[in-house]
Amino acid sequence: MYREYTINSVPVKLGDDKNEWKPEIEISSQRDGIVTSKPYTDETIYPTEEAADTHGIQLGQEIIDGKTPVESVNYDERAPFNSKSPFERM
């Protein structure tokens, strides 16, 4: 839990015979009993699962704090994370 958000980090192994890992996270929020989440990924490659996991958590915190130098890439679209109301219902 970071602030009022949950950051789930699930590093992805690239290839079966390579020791390369990419951070992937999901940031979740609960409002009025409804849980909403958005996935994010980073193209930086790490030599271990632990390093990718650590970076993923840091990335999530930076996204929530609005400290990322560029827009965070959502799997569906390019959209900045709005830490005040990241999961507005349409």
Secondary structure, 3 states (H helix, E strand, C coil): CECCEEEEECCEECCCCCCCEECEEEEEEEECCEEEEEEEECCCCECCHHHHHHHHHHHHHHHHHCCCCCCCEECCCECCCCCCCCCCCC
